[in-house]
Amino acid sequence: MGIVMCMFSGKVSEVSNTRIFARMVAAARQGLVYAMNVDTPTEVAMVLPLPVVIGSAEDAVKFIDLSKFPNFFSSLDRGFTRSDSGADPFGGPAPAPLGELKVHQVGSFEASFVPQMADFSRLDQRFRLPEGALEKIGIYKDYGFAVFKFKLGRQKIHPMAMTFPTRLADRLYFPTVHIHDGEVHEKEEFDHNLYAQCVNPGGRALLHWEESDGNAVVFSQAGLSQGFIDPAKHVYRMRLIGELKNEDQFLLSV
C-alpha cells in the first residue's frame, strides 16, 4: 500500500483505517487528533503538515497524550446509530533550546514540531526525510510540521493529539493529501473517516457530513478527551472512500 496522508522517513508496508478529528479549542487555535494502523519494517517518522501561523515558535504546537483513551474514535462512532450498525485549556512544555528540536514522549511514540522546512536539519538523522523531498512539494512551503516517531512492526497507533495556532481562523484543516516518493498525484485511493465539531454548524458547509444523534456528552466519553471533544455539541462525520481528488480537506467552522 502507498503512503497515506503524510510523508514517512522510511519504508512502510501498510497504512490503513485513517481517522482524523478537528475542532477549534480556542480562538485561532485548532485541535487535531489522528489515528491509523501501520506496519513498518524499521523505525520511521511520519510527517504531518500544519497551517500554523507563519513565524510560530518551537513550542507553538502542544502534544497531548491520549494513550489512556485509545477508543477516542470508536466512542465518536457511537453517536451515529442511524447510519452505522453497531483561552487554550492545554498545557505544554517549555520552549526548546537552540540546537536539536525538542522531542516529546507522548504515550507510545515520540513527537517533535518542526516550525519550517529549514528546521528539518535539526531533527535526529534517523527521522529526517530524503534530501529535497519537501522542496518538491511546494504546497507546504510555508507550513509547519508535526513529526511522530514510530517503532518497527505492525501496530494500531493510539490517537495522536495536538493543538496548534492556525492561520485559518474560520475553518478546520484535515491533512489528507497522499504523498508518494516526494510526489503529489492528482488522484489517490482514500480510506478515511473525518470527524468535526463546529462553533456554529449550519449551512452548505456540512452538506456532505453526517450529524450525530445528539450532543457528544451522550455517547463519546468526552471527559477522557482532555478537552478535545466538546460535550455540549454534536459531532459531524464524513467518509472519504475510493479514488478521489488528492487534496487536503477544509471545513468552515464559524
Summary of the structure (lengths in Angstrom):
residues: 254
radius of gyration: 17.3
end to end distance: 36.7
largest distance: 52.3
contacts: 781
relative contact order: 0.25
helix: 11%
strand: 40%
